[in-house]
Amino acid sequence: MVLLGLDISTSCTGWCVLDCNDPSAPKVNLGYISLQKLPTSYSKARCVADALQEIKNHHSVTKICIEENLQSFRTGLSSAKTLAALARFNGIVSYLSEQVFEIAPEFLNVNSARRSVGITLVRKKDGGRPTKEQVFDWVSKEMSDTDNQYQWPVKTLKSGPRKGKTILEPGCYDMADAFVIARAGSNIEQ
């Protein structure tokens, strides 16, 4: 099985191709599609469609898993307008995925996916760091525990008080989420 996991948003869509044909050493390919600078949902959709076609050209995907879109408001984060835009874009990309790969995608709840792969989050009120950082750390450890010596994309800041500092590309967190969705969909215990 070669599984494509997608973490879809209107600013950045993370993807993970998990090749499970050798269960003792699955191969992982990660990436993200930056959409921040594109002005409309249609231009973003075209960009994602092109990226999906490129993934298809390099991988024989047999299963697609997509992070289910948010179902409820999160205090301070999601307005009705934001939820509607995310749901609409999730639907567009889900449709494009089916069109490109000719495979109906499966949708996974992010919290269920995290639990199924063994991620235990420490809540902020209990001293935990932001969820995205905890998930990223878990994925980084999983990647280092295999033969996948993955180098996360980084960038060097060009201005501001942290000028010259090298940090992770923001898309790394979307890539990590896509990895979790792919792992949860693969039913592989590592």
C-alpha positions in Angstrom: 0.0 0.0 0.0 1.2 3.5 -0.8 -0.8 6.0 1.1 -1.2 9.8 0.6 -2.0 11.8 3.7 -3.2 15.4 3.3 -3.5 18.2 5.8 -5.5 20.8 3.9 -5.8 24.5 4.7 -6.1 27.6 2.6 -2.6 28.9 3.5 -0.6 25.7 3.3 -1.4 22.1 2.5 0.9 19.4 3.9 1.3 16.0 2.2 2.9 12.7 3.1 3.4 9.7 0.9 3.9 6.6 3.1 5.0 3.6 1.1 4.1 0.5 3.2 5.2 -2.2 0.8 8.0 -3.1 3.1 6.3 -3.0 6.6 9.6 -3.3 8.4 10.9 -0.2 6.7 8.2 2.1 5.3 9.4 4.9 3.1 8.3 8.4 3.8 8.1 11.4 1.5 6.9 14.7 2.9 6.2 18.1 1.4 3.9 21.1 1.5 2.2 23.4 -0.9 2.4 27.0 0.1 -0.8 28.9 -0.8 -0.4 32.1 1.2 0.5 34.4 -1.7 -2.3 33.1 -4.0 -5.3 35.5 -4.1 -8.3 33.2 -4.7 -9.6 29.7 -3.8 -9.5 28.9 -7.5 -5.8 29.8 -7.9 -5.0 27.9 -4.8 -7.0 24.9 -6.1 -5.1 25.0 -9.4 -1.8 25.0 -7.5 -2.8 22.0 -5.4 -4.1 20.2 -8.5 -0.6 20.6 -10.1 1.1 19.4 -7.0 -1.2 16.4 -6.7 -0.4 15.5 -10.3 3.3 15.8 -9.6 2.9 13.4 -6.6 1.0 11.0 -8.9 3.9 11.2 -11.4 6.4 10.0 -8.7 4.3 7.7 -6.5 1.8 4.8 -7.1 -0.7 6.0 -4.5 -3.3 3.3 -3.6 -5.1 5.0 -0.7 -5.8 8.7 0.3 -6.5 9.9 3.8 -7.4 13.5 4.5 -7.7 15.3 7.8 -11.4 15.9 8.4 -12.2 19.6 8.4 -13.1 21.3 11.7 -16.6 20.6 13.0 -16.8 23.2 15.7 -15.5 26.6 16.8 -12.2 26.8 18.8 -12.0 29.8 21.1 -10.0 32.6 19.7 -9.2 30.7 16.5 -12.2 29.9 14.3 -15.0 32.1 13.1 -18.0 30.9 11.1 -16.4 32.5 8.0 -13.1 30.7 8.6 -14.8 27.4 9.1 -16.9 27.8 6.0 -13.8 28.8 3.9 -11.8 25.8 5.2 -14.7 23.4 4.6 -15.2 24.7 1.1 -11.4 24.3 0.3 -11.3 20.9 1.9 -14.1 19.8 -0.4 -12.4 21.2 -3.4 -9.1 19.5 -2.7 -10.8 16.3 -1.7 -12.5 16.3 -5.1 -9.3 17.1 -6.9 -7.6 14.2 -5.1 -10.2 11.8 -6.3 -10.0 13.2 -9.8 -6.2 13.0 -10.0 -5.7 9.6 -8.4 -9.1 8.0 -9.2 -9.3 6.9 -5.5 -12.1 8.1 -3.1 -10.4 9.7 -0.1 -11.1 8.6 3.4 -11.5 11.3 6.1 -9.9 11.0 9.5 -10.6 13.1 12.6 -7.4 14.7 13.7 -7.8 13.8 17.4 -8.7 10.2 16.7 -5.7 10.0 14.3 -3.3 11.3 16.9 -4.6 8.8 19.5 -4.4 5.9 17.1 -0.7 6.5 16.4 0.1 7.0 20.1 0.4 10.7 20.4 -0.3 12.0 23.9 -0.7 15.7 24.1 0.0 17.7 27.3 -2.6 20.5 27.6 -1.5 24.1 27.8 -3.0 24.5 31.3 -0.9 21.5 32.4 2.3 23.2 31.1 2.2 21.8 27.6 3.6 23.6 24.6 1.5 24.4 21.6 -0.1 21.3 20.0 1.6 21.8 16.6 5.0 21.7 18.4 4.2 18.6 20.3 3.0 16.8 17.1 6.1 18.0 15.2 8.3 16.6 18.0 6.5 13.2 17.9 6.8 13.0 14.1 10.5 14.0 14.2 11.2 11.2 16.7 9.3 8.7 14.6 11.3 9.8 11.5 14.6 9.5 13.4 13.6 6.0 14.8 13.4 4.7 11.2 15.9 4.8 8.4 14.3 8.0 7.2 17.0 10.6 7.9 14.7 13.4 7.0 16.0 17.0 6.8 13.1 19.4 7.6 13.1 22.5 5.4 14.4 25.6 7.2 14.7 29.3 6.4 17.0 32.1 7.6 15.2 35.2 8.8 16.2 38.3 6.9 14.9 41.0 9.1 13.6 41.8 12.5 15.0 41.1 16.0 15.8 37.5 15.0 17.6 38.4 11.8 20.0 35.7 10.7 18.4 33.0 12.9 17.5 29.8 11.1 14.0 28.4 11.8 11.8 25.7 10.5 9.7 26.6 7.5 6.1 27.0 8.8 4.9 24.3 6.4 6.8 21.7 8.5 3.9 21.6 10.9 1.5 20.8 8.1 3.8 18.1 6.8 3.9 16.6 10.3 0.1 16.7 10.5 -0.1 14.9 7.1 2.4 12.3 8.4 0.0 11.6 11.3 -3.0 11.3 9.0 -1.0 8.9 6.7 0.2 6.8 9.7 -3.3 6.6 11.2 -4.7 5.5 7.8 -2.0 2.9 7.2 -2.8 0.6 10.1 1.0 0.0 10.5 2.3 -0.4 14.0 5.9 0.7 14.3 
